[in-house]
Amino acid sequence: MSIDIDNVSKQFGSFAALSDIRLNVPSGELVALLGPSGSGKTTLLRIIAGLETPDSGRIVFDGTEATNRHVRERQVGFVFQHYALFRHMTVFDNIAFGLMVKPRRERPSRGEIRDKVFGLLRLIQLEQLSDRYPSQLSGGQRQRVALARALAVEPKVLLLDEPFGALDAKVRAELRRWLRRLHDEIHITSVFVTHDQEEALEVADRIVVMNGGKIEQEGTPGEVYDHPATPFVFSFLGNVNLFHGRSLSGEAAVRKQAATVGYVRSHDIEVERRRSNPASLEAAVQAVQTVGPFVRVELHALSADDVLEAELSRDVADRLDLRVGETVFVRPRKVTVFAEDYQI
Amino acid sequence: MPLLGGNAMKHSRRQNVIPGFGLSLGYTIFYLSLIVLIPLSSVVVKSASFSWGTYWSTVTAPREMASYRLTFGVALLAATINCVFGVLTAWVLARYRLPGKRIVDALVDLPFALPTAVAGITLATVYSGNGWIGRWLEPHGIKVAYTPLGILVAMTFIGLPFVVRTVQPVLADLEGELEEAAACLGANRWQIFSRVVFPQILPAILTGFALAFARAVGEYGSIIFIAGNMPMVSEVTPLLIITKLEQYDYPGATAIATVMLSVSFFVLLAINLLQKRSRRFAS
Protein backbone atom coordinates (compact mmCIF):
# COMPACT_ATOMS: atom_id res chain seq x y z
CA MET A 1 0.00 0.00 0.00
CA SER A 2 1.33 3.45 -0.86
CA ILE A 3 1.14 6.35 1.57
CA ASP A 4 0.70 9.97 0.54
CA ILE A 5 1.28 12.68 3.07
CA ASP A 6 -0.35 15.80 1.80
CA ASN A 7 0.57 19.19 3.33
CA VAL A 8 0.46 17.92 6.89
CA SER A 9 1.09 20.36 9.73
CA LYS A 10 1.03 19.78 13.47
CA GLN A 11 1.45 22.22 16.30
CA PHE A 12 2.06 21.39 19.97
CA GLY A 13 1.24 24.57 21.87
CA SER A 14 3.54 27.16 20.33
CA PHE A 15 5.93 24.53 18.97
CA ALA A 16 5.53 23.68 15.30
CA ALA A 17 6.29 19.95 15.24
CA LEU A 18 5.55 19.60 11.52
CA SER A 19 5.07 22.31 8.95
CA ASP A 20 3.57 21.55 5.59
CA ILE A 21 5.00 18.09 5.06
CA ARG A 22 4.60 16.52 1.63
CA LEU A 23 5.86 13.01 1.13
CA ASN A 24 5.06 9.94 -0.92
CA VAL A 25 5.96 6.46 0.25
CA PRO A 26 5.63 4.08 -2.69
CA SER A 27 4.12 0.66 -2.12
CA GLY A 28 6.55 -1.96 -0.83
CA GLU A 29 9.38 0.40 0.03
CA LEU A 30 11.33 0.66 3.25
CA VAL A 31 11.68 4.33 4.06
CA ALA A 32 13.69 5.88 6.90
CA LEU A 33 12.71 9.13 8.56
CA LEU A 34 16.05 10.42 9.75
CA GLY A 35 16.61 13.44 11.92
CA PRO A 36 17.70 14.73 15.30
CA SER A 37 15.32 14.67 18.25
CA GLY A 38 12.66 17.33 17.94
CA SER A 39 12.76 17.20 14.14
CA GLY A 40 9.18 15.92 13.99
CA LYS A 41 9.94 12.45 12.63
CA THR A 42 8.13 10.56 15.39
CA THR A 43 5.15 12.93 15.18
CA LEU A 44 4.92 12.25 11.46
CA LEU A 45 5.05 8.49 12.07
CA ARG A 46 2.33 8.73 14.72
CA ILE A 47 0.17 10.78 12.37
CA ILE A 48 0.53 8.08 9.71
CA ALA A 49 -0.50 5.50 12.32
CA GLY A 50 -3.47 7.56 13.49
CA LEU A 51 -2.13 7.90 17.02
CA GLU A 52 -1.96 11.64 16.46
CA THR A 53 -4.20 13.84 14.32
CA PRO A 54 -2.74 16.50 12.04
CA ASP A 55 -3.90 20.11 12.44
CA SER A 56 -4.17 20.40 8.68
CA GLY A 57 -3.39 18.28 5.64
CA ARG A 58 -4.35 14.76 4.61
CA ILE A 59 -3.05 11.23 4.90
CA VAL A 60 -3.93 9.10 1.89
CA PHE A 61 -3.55 5.32 1.82
CA ASP A 62 -3.58 3.85 -1.70
CA GLY A 63 -5.55 6.79 -3.05
CA THR A 64 -8.17 6.68 -0.27
CA GLU A 65 -8.23 9.38 2.33
CA ALA A 66 -7.45 7.98 5.79
CA THR A 67 -6.94 11.18 7.78
CA ASN A 68 -9.97 10.61 10.01
CA ARG A 69 -9.87 6.84 10.04
CA HIS A 70 -9.44 5.47 13.57
CA VAL A 71 -6.14 3.81 14.37
CA ARG A 72 -8.06 0.54 14.85
CA GLU A 73 -9.21 0.57 11.25
CA ARG A 74 -6.01 1.75 9.61
CA GLN A 75 -4.41 -1.69 9.45
CA VAL A 76 -1.02 -0.43 10.46
CA GLY A 77 1.52 -2.39 12.43
CA PHE A 78 3.31 -0.19 14.93
CA VAL A 79 6.55 -1.11 16.67
CA PHE A 80 7.55 1.02 19.65
CA GLN A 81 11.04 1.87 20.80
CA HIS A 82 10.43 0.31 24.20
CA TYR A 83 8.59 -2.68 22.72
CA ALA A 84 5.26 -2.01 24.54
CA LEU A 85 4.74 -5.74 25.01
CA PHE A 86 1.89 -6.81 27.27
CA ARG A 87 3.89 -8.02 30.22
CA HIS A 88 1.09 -10.07 31.73
CA MET A 89 0.86 -12.18 28.58
CA THR A 90 3.18 -14.86 27.28
CA VAL A 91 5.03 -14.41 24.02
CA PHE A 92 2.37 -16.55 22.34
CA ASP A 93 -0.51 -14.47 23.73
CA ASN A 94 1.23 -11.24 22.81
CA ILE A 95 1.55 -12.30 19.19
CA ALA A 96 -1.97 -13.71 19.12
CA PHE A 97 -3.48 -10.55 20.64
CA GLY A 98 -4.40 -8.86 17.37
CA LEU A 99 -6.15 -12.03 16.17
CA MET A 100 -7.94 -12.67 19.47
CA VAL A 101 -9.55 -9.21 19.59
CA LYS A 102 -11.12 -9.53 16.16
CA PRO A 103 -14.93 -9.67 16.14
CA ARG A 104 -16.13 -13.27 16.37
CA ARG A 105 -17.14 -13.65 12.73
CA GLU A 106 -13.71 -12.48 11.48
CA ARG A 107 -11.69 -14.26 14.12
CA PRO A 108 -9.72 -17.29 12.92
CA SER A 109 -10.24 -20.57 14.78
CA ARG A 110 -7.95 -21.48 17.67
CA GLY A 111 -6.04 -23.86 15.47
CA GLU A 112 -5.52 -21.26 12.77
CA ILE A 113 -4.33 -18.72 15.35
CA ARG A 114 -1.92 -21.29 16.72
CA ASP A 115 -0.50 -22.06 13.28
CA LYS A 116 -0.19 -18.39 12.46
CA VAL A 117 1.57 -17.55 15.74
CA PHE A 118 3.99 -20.45 15.41
CA GLY A 119 4.69 -19.41 11.83
CA LEU A 120 5.65 -15.96 13.08
CA LEU A 121 7.67 -17.45 15.94
CA ARG A 122 9.66 -19.42 13.36
CA LEU A 123 10.16 -16.21 11.41
CA ILE A 124 11.61 -14.45 14.46
CA GLN A 125 13.45 -17.63 15.54
CA LEU A 126 11.90 -17.77 18.99
CA GLU A 127 9.73 -20.88 18.66
CA GLN A 128 10.99 -22.44 21.86
CA LEU A 129 10.18 -19.34 23.92
CA SER A 130 6.45 -19.18 23.17
CA ASP A 131 5.35 -19.55 26.79
CA ARG A 132 7.84 -17.14 28.32
CA TYR A 133 6.81 -13.76 29.64
CA PRO A 134 8.37 -10.60 28.17
CA SER A 135 10.33 -9.98 31.39
CA GLN A 136 12.19 -13.22 30.74
CA LEU A 137 13.45 -12.12 27.31
CA SER A 138 16.40 -10.01 26.23
CA GLY A 139 15.86 -6.63 24.58
CA GLY A 140 16.51 -7.96 21.09
CA GLN A 141 14.11 -10.86 21.61
CA ARG A 142 11.43 -8.53 22.94
CA GLN A 143 11.69 -6.30 19.91
CA ARG A 144 11.39 -9.33 17.60
CA VAL A 145 8.27 -10.38 19.50
CA ALA A 146 6.87 -6.85 19.12
CA LEU A 147 7.52 -7.07 15.40
CA ALA A 148 5.83 -10.47 15.14
CA ARG A 149 2.86 -9.13 17.08
CA ALA A 150 2.54 -6.23 14.65
CA LEU A 151 2.82 -8.57 11.65
CA ALA A 152 0.26 -11.08 12.96
CA VAL A 153 -2.71 -8.97 11.83
CA GLU A 154 -1.20 -8.68 8.34
CA PRO A 155 -1.02 -4.89 8.33
CA LYS A 156 -0.86 -2.96 5.09
CA VAL A 157 1.85 -0.71 6.51
CA LEU A 158 4.55 -1.34 9.07
CA LEU A 159 5.64 1.64 11.17
CA LEU A 160 8.65 1.43 13.44
CA ASP A 161 9.54 4.13 15.96
CA GLU A 162 13.26 3.95 16.73
CA PRO A 163 12.90 0.18 16.83
CA PHE A 164 16.51 -0.52 17.71
CA GLY A 165 17.15 2.56 19.84
CA ALA A 166 17.08 0.76 23.18
CA LEU A 167 19.38 -2.10 22.16
CA ASP A 168 23.13 -2.45 22.44
CA ALA A 169 25.28 -1.90 19.37
CA LYS A 170 25.84 -5.53 18.37
CA VAL A 171 22.22 -6.60 18.72
CA ARG A 172 21.17 -3.46 16.90
CA ALA A 173 23.38 -4.26 13.91
CA GLU A 174 22.10 -7.86 13.79
CA LEU A 175 18.49 -6.83 14.08
CA ARG A 176 18.62 -4.23 11.37
CA ARG A 177 20.19 -6.68 8.94
CA TRP A 178 17.42 -9.08 9.90
CA LEU A 179 14.78 -6.39 9.31
CA ARG A 180 16.26 -5.68 5.88
CA ARG A 181 16.09 -9.40 4.97
CA LEU A 182 12.57 -9.65 6.34
CA HIS A 183 11.49 -6.71 4.25
CA ASP A 184 13.06 -8.25 1.16
CA GLU A 185 10.91 -11.34 1.82
CA ILE A 186 7.53 -9.82 2.60
CA HIS A 187 7.74 -6.41 0.87
CA ILE A 188 5.42 -4.62 3.21
CA THR A 189 5.40 -0.83 2.91
CA SER A 190 7.46 0.25 5.91
CA VAL A 191 8.43 3.51 7.50
CA PHE A 192 10.92 3.63 10.31
CA VAL A 193 12.12 6.49 12.42
CA THR A 194 15.73 6.76 13.46
CA HIS A 195 18.29 9.32 14.55
CA ASP A 196 21.15 6.98 13.60
CA GLN A 197 22.38 7.84 10.12
CA GLU A 198 24.30 4.60 9.83
CA GLU A 199 21.12 2.64 10.47
CA ALA A 200 19.21 4.63 7.88
CA LEU A 201 21.98 4.26 5.29
CA GLU A 202 22.25 0.53 5.86
CA VAL A 203 18.59 -0.47 5.99
CA ALA A 204 16.45 1.92 3.99
CA ASP A 205 15.51 2.02 0.31
CA ARG A 206 14.92 5.72 0.67
CA ILE A 207 15.90 8.22 3.33
CA VAL A 208 13.89 11.27 4.29
CA VAL A 209 16.07 13.68 6.27
CA MET A 210 14.04 15.88 8.60
CA ASN A 211 14.96 18.93 10.62
CA GLY A 212 12.86 21.43 12.52
CA GLY A 213 9.54 20.00 11.34
CA LYS A 214 10.49 20.14 7.66
CA ILE A 215 11.91 17.71 5.13
CA GLU A 216 15.45 18.68 4.22
CA GLN A 217 16.06 16.06 1.58
CA GLU A 218 14.63 12.87 0.26
CA GLY A 219 16.42 10.25 -1.78
CA THR A 220 18.23 6.93 -1.90
CA PRO A 221 20.97 6.45 0.69
CA GLY A 222 23.58 7.03 -2.05
CA GLU A 223 22.00 10.29 -3.20
CA VAL A 224 21.57 11.64 0.27
CA TYR A 225 25.09 10.78 1.34
CA ASP A 226 26.97 11.74 -1.82
CA HIS A 227 24.87 14.69 -2.88
CA PRO A 228 23.50 16.30 0.23
CA ALA A 229 21.13 19.12 -0.65
CA THR A 230 21.78 21.27 2.39
CA PRO A 231 24.57 21.84 4.89
CA PHE A 232 22.31 20.26 7.52
CA VAL A 233 22.05 17.00 5.59
CA PHE A 234 25.79 17.02 4.99
CA SER A 235 26.61 17.43 8.64
CA PHE A 236 23.91 15.09 9.92
CA LEU A 237 25.05 12.17 7.78
CA GLY A 238 28.64 12.18 8.92
CA ASN A 239 31.55 14.10 10.36
CA VAL A 240 32.20 17.41 8.76
CA ASN A 241 35.02 19.96 8.51
CA LEU A 242 34.47 23.51 7.40
CA PHE A 243 37.04 25.08 5.09
CA HIS A 244 36.53 28.80 4.98
CA GLY A 245 37.22 30.64 1.76
CA ARG A 246 40.62 31.88 2.74
CA SER A 247 41.91 28.45 3.60
CA LEU A 248 40.58 27.12 0.30
CA SER A 249 42.55 29.59 -1.83
CA GLY A 250 44.37 27.79 -4.58
CA GLU A 251 41.97 24.84 -4.58
CA ALA A 252 40.91 24.70 -8.24
CA ALA A 253 37.39 23.47 -7.62
CA VAL A 254 36.47 26.28 -5.32
CA ARG A 255 35.74 29.88 -6.07
CA LYS A 256 38.04 32.30 -4.34
CA GLN A 257 35.54 34.09 -2.20
CA ALA A 258 36.20 34.87 1.37
CA ALA A 259 32.61 34.07 2.30
CA THR A 260 32.59 30.63 0.69
CA VAL A 261 32.49 27.66 3.00
CA GLY A 262 33.58 24.25 1.83
CA TYR A 263 32.27 21.11 3.53
CA VAL A 264 34.67 18.23 3.77
CA ARG A 265 34.16 14.82 5.37
CA SER A 266 36.77 13.77 7.90
CA HIS A 267 37.76 10.77 5.78
CA ASP A 268 38.26 13.06 2.77
CA ILE A 269 41.15 14.90 4.36
CA GLU A 270 44.60 13.86 3.25
CA VAL A 271 47.45 14.24 5.74
CA GLU A 272 51.06 14.33 4.46
CA ARG A 273 54.46 14.91 5.92
CA ARG A 274 55.73 16.77 2.83
CA ARG A 275 53.86 19.38 0.84
CA SER A 276 52.85 17.59 -2.38
CA ASN A 277 50.38 20.18 -3.58
CA PRO A 278 50.57 23.98 -3.45
CA ALA A 279 47.04 24.06 -2.06
CA SER A 280 47.94 22.09 1.05
CA LEU A 281 47.64 23.82 4.37
CA GLU A 282 50.15 23.71 7.13
CA ALA A 283 48.68 22.29 10.32
CA ALA A 284 49.82 21.27 13.77
CA VAL A 285 48.79 17.90 15.20
CA GLN A 286 46.81 18.50 18.38
CA ALA A 287 45.62 15.03 19.25
CA VAL A 288 45.79 11.49 17.89
CA GLN A 289 43.20 8.93 18.94
CA THR A 290 42.68 5.39 17.73
CA VAL A 291 38.99 4.59 17.37
CA GLY A 292 38.63 0.95 16.38
CA PRO A 293 39.46 0.55 12.70
CA PHE A 294 40.58 4.14 12.10
CA VAL A 295 42.62 6.90 13.69
CA ARG A 296 41.15 10.30 14.42
CA VAL A 297 43.58 13.21 14.19
CA GLU A 298 42.77 16.67 15.42
CA LEU A 299 44.64 19.32 13.47
CA HIS A 300 45.06 23.02 13.90
CA ALA A 301 45.33 24.76 10.52
CA LEU A 302 47.90 27.46 11.18
CA SER A 303 47.11 29.89 8.38
CA ALA A 304 43.34 29.93 8.93
CA ASP A 305 43.17 29.27 12.63
CA ASP A 306 40.64 26.44 12.04
CA VAL A 307 40.45 23.14 13.85
CA LEU A 308 40.06 20.17 11.50
CA GLU A 309 39.38 16.55 12.19
CA ALA A 310 40.79 13.89 9.89
CA GLU A 311 40.04 10.20 9.90
CA LEU A 312 42.89 8.05 8.66
CA SER A 313 42.92 4.34 8.12
CA ARG A 314 45.17 2.41 10.49
CA ASP A 315 47.84 1.61 7.91
CA VAL A 316 48.08 5.23 6.71
CA ALA A 317 48.31 6.41 10.31
CA ASP A 318 50.98 3.80 11.07
CA ARG A 319 52.99 4.93 8.06
CA LEU A 320 52.76 8.61 9.06
CA ASP A 321 53.42 7.86 12.73
CA LEU A 322 52.06 11.24 13.85
CA ARG A 323 53.06 12.80 17.14
CA VAL A 324 51.26 15.58 18.96
CA GLY A 325 52.86 18.96 18.22
CA GLU A 326 54.26 18.00 14.82
CA THR A 327 53.59 20.13 11.75
CA VAL A 328 52.04 18.38 8.76
CA PHE A 329 50.29 19.30 5.50
CA VAL A 330 46.59 18.72 4.92
CA ARG A 331 44.52 18.82 1.76
CA PRO A 332 40.81 18.15 1.22
CA ARG A 333 40.21 15.45 -1.39
CA LYS A 334 36.58 16.32 -1.96
CA VAL A 335 34.90 19.62 -1.16
CA THR A 336 31.17 20.33 -1.26
CA VAL A 337 29.99 23.90 -1.58
CA PHE A 338 26.37 24.95 -1.18
CA ALA A 339 25.14 27.74 -3.40
CA GLU A 340 23.01 29.33 -0.74
CA ASP A 341 24.75 28.97 2.49
CA TYR A 342 22.84 28.79 5.68
CA GLN A 343 25.16 28.80 8.60
CA ILE A 344 24.95 25.58 10.57
CA MET B 1 35.80 -14.74 52.43
CA PRO B 2 36.76 -18.30 51.59
CA LEU B 3 36.03 -19.23 48.02
CA LEU B 4 35.26 -22.81 48.92
CA GLY B 5 33.12 -22.65 52.01
CA GLY B 6 30.77 -25.36 53.19
CA ASN B 7 27.55 -25.88 51.30
CA ALA B 8 25.40 -24.06 53.82
CA MET B 9 27.84 -21.18 53.81
CA LYS B 10 27.84 -20.95 50.05
CA HIS B 11 24.07 -21.09 50.00
CA SER B 12 23.56 -18.26 52.44
CA ARG B 13 26.21 -16.15 50.70
CA ARG B 14 24.49 -16.54 47.38
CA GLN B 15 21.18 -15.31 48.75
CA ASN B 16 22.60 -12.27 50.46
CA VAL B 17 23.47 -10.05 47.56
CA ILE B 18 22.07 -7.07 49.46
CA PRO B 19 23.99 -6.59 52.70
CA GLY B 20 22.35 -6.59 56.10
CA PHE B 21 20.10 -9.60 55.58
CA GLY B 22 20.59 -10.90 59.11
CA LEU B 23 20.01 -7.50 60.63
CA SER B 24 16.86 -6.79 58.64
CA LEU B 25 15.42 -10.24 59.32
CA GLY B 26 16.08 -9.84 63.03
CA TYR B 27 14.61 -6.37 63.07
CA THR B 28 11.50 -7.45 61.16
CA ILE B 29 10.81 -10.38 63.45
CA PHE B 30 11.47 -8.31 66.58
CA TYR B 31 9.23 -5.49 65.45
CA LEU B 32 6.41 -7.73 64.26
CA SER B 33 6.60 -9.66 67.53
CA LEU B 34 6.41 -6.52 69.61
CA ILE B 35 3.58 -4.90 67.66
CA VAL B 36 1.57 -7.84 66.34
CA LEU B 37 2.51 -11.30 67.54
CA ILE B 38 2.81 -10.80 71.31
CA PRO B 39 -0.47 -8.90 71.76
CA LEU B 40 -2.29 -11.35 69.53
CA SER B 41 -0.83 -14.42 71.17
CA SER B 42 -2.06 -13.10 74.50
CA VAL B 43 -5.54 -13.33 72.99
CA VAL B 44 -4.99 -16.99 72.26
CA VAL B 45 -3.49 -17.64 75.71
CA LYS B 46 -6.39 -15.92 77.45
CA SER B 47 -8.97 -17.93 75.55
CA ALA B 48 -7.06 -21.09 76.42
CA SER B 49 -8.46 -20.91 79.92
CA PHE B 50 -11.54 -22.52 78.40
CA SER B 51 -11.74 -26.24 77.92
CA TRP B 52 -12.05 -27.30 74.28
CA GLY B 53 -15.74 -28.10 74.74
CA THR B 54 -16.67 -24.77 76.34
CA TYR B 55 -14.57 -22.94 73.76
CA TRP B 56 -16.35 -24.63 70.92
CA SER B 57 -19.82 -24.09 72.35
CA THR B 58 -19.02 -20.42 73.06
CA VAL B 59 -17.77 -19.58 69.58
CA THR B 60 -20.48 -21.56 67.77
CA ALA B 61 -23.46 -20.23 69.70
CA PRO B 62 -26.26 -19.08 67.33
CA ARG B 63 -25.86 -15.41 68.18
CA GLU B 64 -22.12 -15.60 67.51
CA MET B 65 -22.60 -17.52 64.27
CA ALA B 66 -25.06 -14.88 63.04
CA SER B 67 -22.58 -12.13 63.84
CA TYR B 68 -19.76 -13.88 61.92
CA ARG B 69 -21.97 -14.27 58.88
CA LEU B 70 -22.97 -10.64 59.07
CA THR B 71 -19.51 -9.22 59.72
CA PHE B 72 -17.54 -11.24 57.18
CA GLY B 73 -20.30 -11.33 54.59
CA VAL B 74 -20.96 -7.60 54.63
CA ALA B 75 -17.22 -6.81 54.84
CA LEU B 76 -16.60 -8.88 51.69
CA LEU B 77 -19.49 -7.18 49.96
CA ALA B 78 -18.31 -3.72 51.02
CA ALA B 79 -14.78 -4.45 49.84
CA THR B 80 -16.18 -5.64 46.50
CA ILE B 81 -18.24 -2.47 46.09
CA ASN B 82 -15.18 -0.43 46.96
CA CYS B 83 -13.17 -2.25 44.30
CA VAL B 84 -15.61 -1.29 41.56
CA PHE B 85 -16.12 2.32 42.57
CA GLY B 86 -12.62 2.77 43.95
CA VAL B 87 -11.15 1.75 40.60
CA LEU B 88 -13.50 4.17 38.84
CA THR B 89 -12.48 6.99 41.17
CA ALA B 90 -8.81 6.14 40.78
CA TRP B 91 -9.27 6.06 37.01
CA VAL B 92 -10.84 9.50 36.97
CA LEU B 93 -8.15 10.93 39.27
CA ALA B 94 -5.30 9.36 37.31
CA ARG B 95 -6.52 9.92 33.77
CA TYR B 96 -8.48 13.14 33.54
CA ARG B 97 -7.79 16.77 34.22
CA LEU B 98 -10.72 18.13 36.15
CA PRO B 99 -11.30 21.45 37.85
CA GLY B 100 -10.82 20.99 41.58
CA LYS B 101 -9.12 17.63 41.16
CA ARG B 102 -6.85 18.31 44.15
CA ILE B 103 -9.90 18.78 46.33
CA VAL B 104 -11.50 15.56 45.12
CA ASP B 105 -8.17 13.87 45.72
CA ALA B 106 -8.13 15.11 49.31
CA LEU B 107 -11.79 14.13 49.85
CA VAL B 108 -10.90 10.51 49.17
CA ASP B 109 -8.72 10.43 52.27
CA LEU B 110 -11.30 11.89 54.62
CA PRO B 111 -12.71 8.53 55.77
CA PHE B 112 -9.16 7.81 57.02
CA ALA B 113 -9.03 10.95 59.10
CA LEU B 114 -12.54 11.15 60.53
CA PRO B 115 -13.11 9.64 63.99
CA THR B 116 -15.21 6.57 63.28
CA ALA B 117 -17.91 7.62 65.75
CA VAL B 118 -18.38 10.87 63.84
CA ALA B 119 -18.70 8.91 60.62
CA GLY B 120 -21.25 6.57 62.21
CA ILE B 121 -23.41 9.32 63.65
CA THR B 122 -23.30 11.31 60.39
CA LEU B 123 -24.23 8.31 58.28
CA ALA B 124 -27.02 7.32 60.66
CA THR B 125 -28.46 10.85 60.50
CA VAL B 126 -28.25 11.12 56.73
CA TYR B 127 -29.69 7.66 56.09
CA SER B 128 -32.39 7.65 58.77
CA GLY B 129 -36.03 7.94 57.76
CA ASN B 130 -36.03 11.74 57.85
CA GLY B 131 -32.38 12.26 56.85
CA TRP B 132 -31.22 13.85 53.59
CA ILE B 133 -30.83 10.61 51.72
CA GLY B 134 -33.01 8.34 53.86
CA ARG B 135 -36.18 10.30 53.19
CA TRP B 136 -35.89 9.53 49.47
CA LEU B 137 -35.19 5.86 50.05
CA GLU B 138 -37.77 5.11 52.73
CA PRO B 139 -40.85 5.61 50.46
CA HIS B 140 -39.38 2.92 48.17
CA GLY B 141 -39.18 0.54 51.09
CA ILE B 142 -35.42 0.82 51.38
CA LYS B 143 -34.42 1.17 55.02
CA VAL B 144 -30.72 1.85 55.46
CA ALA B 145 -30.14 3.09 58.98
CA TYR B 146 -30.50 0.52 61.76
CA THR B 147 -30.42 -2.43 59.33
CA PRO B 148 -27.63 -4.61 57.88
CA LEU B 149 -27.73 -2.31 54.84
CA GLY B 150 -26.53 0.48 57.15
CA ILE B 151 -23.56 -1.69 58.10
CA LEU B 152 -22.76 -2.07 54.42
CA VAL B 153 -22.86 1.71 53.95
CA ALA B 154 -20.55 2.29 56.91
CA MET B 155 -18.09 -0.41 55.85
CA THR B 156 -18.04 0.93 52.30
CA PHE B 157 -17.44 4.46 53.59
CA ILE B 158 -14.43 3.58 55.70
CA GLY B 159 -12.89 1.25 53.10
CA LEU B 160 -13.01 3.52 50.05
CA PRO B 161 -9.58 5.17 50.39
CA PHE B 162 -7.75 1.84 50.42
CA VAL B 163 -8.68 0.82 46.91
CA VAL B 164 -8.30 4.32 45.45
CA ARG B 165 -4.91 4.84 47.04
CA THR B 166 -3.48 1.50 45.96
CA VAL B 167 -4.80 1.58 42.39
CA GLN B 168 -4.26 5.25 41.54
CA PRO B 169 -0.43 5.26 41.42
CA VAL B 170 -0.38 2.05 39.37
CA LEU B 171 -2.81 3.53 36.87
CA ALA B 172 -0.81 6.73 36.70
CA ASP B 173 2.37 4.78 35.94
CA LEU B 174 0.82 2.61 33.26
CA GLU B 175 2.55 3.10 29.92
CA GLY B 176 0.28 4.82 27.43
CA GLU B 177 2.12 2.96 24.69
CA LEU B 178 0.53 -0.32 25.73
CA GLU B 179 -2.92 1.02 25.04
CA GLU B 180 -1.72 2.51 21.76
CA ALA B 181 -0.20 -0.80 20.78
CA ALA B 182 -3.48 -2.57 21.55
CA ALA B 183 -5.44 -0.01 19.51
CA CYS B 184 -3.08 -0.49 16.54
CA LEU B 185 -3.76 -4.22 16.78
CA GLY B 186 -7.47 -3.57 16.41
CA ALA B 187 -8.68 -3.76 20.02
CA ASN B 188 -11.69 -1.63 20.94
CA ARG B 189 -11.91 0.39 24.16
CA TRP B 190 -13.49 -2.36 26.20
CA GLN B 191 -10.94 -4.91 24.99
CA ILE B 192 -8.11 -2.52 25.80
CA PHE B 193 -9.45 -2.10 29.32
CA SER B 194 -10.28 -5.72 30.01
CA ARG B 195 -7.28 -7.33 28.36
CA VAL B 196 -4.49 -4.78 28.75
CA VAL B 197 -5.22 -2.34 31.57
CA PHE B 198 -7.18 -4.50 34.01
CA PRO B 199 -4.69 -7.38 34.31
CA GLN B 200 -2.00 -4.86 35.14
CA ILE B 201 -3.93 -3.12 37.89
CA LEU B 202 -5.40 -6.36 39.27
CA PRO B 203 -2.61 -6.91 41.85
CA ALA B 204 -3.19 -3.39 43.17
CA ILE B 205 -6.96 -3.94 43.24
CA LEU B 206 -6.46 -7.12 45.27
CA THR B 207 -4.23 -5.29 47.73
CA GLY B 208 -6.87 -2.58 48.06
CA PHE B 209 -9.53 -5.24 48.48
CA ALA B 210 -7.59 -6.96 51.26
CA LEU B 211 -7.01 -3.70 53.10
CA ALA B 212 -10.62 -2.55 52.76
CA PHE B 213 -11.86 -5.95 53.87
CA ALA B 214 -9.57 -6.07 56.89
CA ARG B 215 -10.56 -2.58 57.89
CA ALA B 216 -14.27 -3.36 57.53
CA VAL B 217 -14.06 -6.57 59.58
CA GLY B 218 -12.44 -4.74 62.46
CA GLU B 219 -14.70 -1.68 62.24
CA TYR B 220 -16.65 -0.92 65.39
CA GLY B 221 -17.04 2.80 66.03
CA SER B 222 -19.07 3.83 63.01
CA ILE B 223 -21.12 0.65 62.76
CA ILE B 224 -22.66 0.64 66.20
CA PHE B 225 -24.30 4.01 65.48
CA ILE B 226 -25.92 2.97 62.23
CA ALA B 227 -26.46 -0.77 62.68
CA GLY B 228 -29.27 -0.84 65.22
CA ASN B 229 -27.37 -3.72 66.87
CA MET B 230 -30.21 -6.23 66.98
CA PRO B 231 -28.91 -9.63 68.09
CA MET B 232 -29.09 -12.19 65.26
CA VAL B 233 -29.87 -9.45 62.71
CA SER B 234 -27.55 -6.47 62.81
CA GLU B 235 -25.02 -7.21 65.50
CA VAL B 236 -21.39 -7.32 64.30
CA THR B 237 -18.75 -9.50 65.96
CA PRO B 238 -16.65 -6.63 67.38
CA LEU B 239 -19.75 -5.42 69.21
CA LEU B 240 -20.31 -8.89 70.59
CA ILE B 241 -16.77 -8.86 71.93
CA ILE B 242 -17.30 -5.48 73.60
CA THR B 243 -20.55 -6.74 75.13
CA LYS B 244 -18.76 -9.74 76.60
CA LEU B 245 -15.99 -7.51 77.94
CA GLU B 246 -18.52 -5.28 79.62
CA GLN B 247 -19.89 -8.37 81.34
CA TYR B 248 -16.35 -9.24 82.49
CA ASP B 249 -16.48 -12.38 80.35
CA TYR B 250 -12.84 -12.07 79.25
CA PRO B 251 -12.38 -15.70 78.15
CA GLY B 252 -15.58 -15.46 76.09
CA ALA B 253 -14.48 -12.22 74.44
CA THR B 254 -11.05 -13.58 73.56
CA ALA B 255 -12.52 -16.84 72.29
CA ILE B 256 -14.60 -14.92 69.76
CA ALA B 257 -11.56 -12.79 68.98
CA THR B 258 -9.55 -15.88 68.08
CA VAL B 259 -12.23 -16.85 65.57
CA MET B 260 -12.12 -13.39 64.02
CA LEU B 261 -8.35 -13.50 63.95
CA SER B 262 -8.12 -16.84 62.23
CA VAL B 263 -10.85 -16.16 59.68
CA SER B 264 -9.30 -12.78 58.86
CA PHE B 265 -5.87 -14.33 58.63
CA PHE B 266 -6.99 -17.01 56.20
CA VAL B 267 -8.96 -14.60 54.04
CA LEU B 268 -5.96 -12.24 53.84
CA LEU B 269 -3.66 -15.16 53.12
CA ALA B 270 -5.95 -16.29 50.31
CA ILE B 271 -5.99 -12.78 48.84
CA ASN B 272 -2.22 -12.67 49.06
CA LEU B 273 -1.91 -15.96 47.19
CA LEU B 274 -4.36 -14.74 44.60
CA GLN B 275 -2.31 -11.60 44.23
CA LYS B 276 0.86 -13.60 43.76
CA ARG B 277 -0.85 -15.56 41.02
CA SER B 278 -1.99 -12.39 39.32
CA ARG B 279 1.61 -11.13 39.32
CA ARG B 280 3.22 -14.32 38.04
CA PHE B 281 4.34 -12.54 34.86
CA ALA B 282 6.64 -10.26 36.83
CA SER B 283 8.94 -13.07 37.96
Interface residues (C-beta under 8 A of the other chain):
Chain A: A49 L51 V71 R72 R74 V76 G77 F78 F80 H82 A84 F86 R87 H88 M89 F97 G98 V101 K102 Y133 P134 S135 Q136 A146 R149 A150 A152 V153
Chain B: E175 E177 L178 E180 A181 A182 A183 C184 L185 G186 A187 N188 Q191 R195 V196 P199 Q200 R280 F281 A282 S283
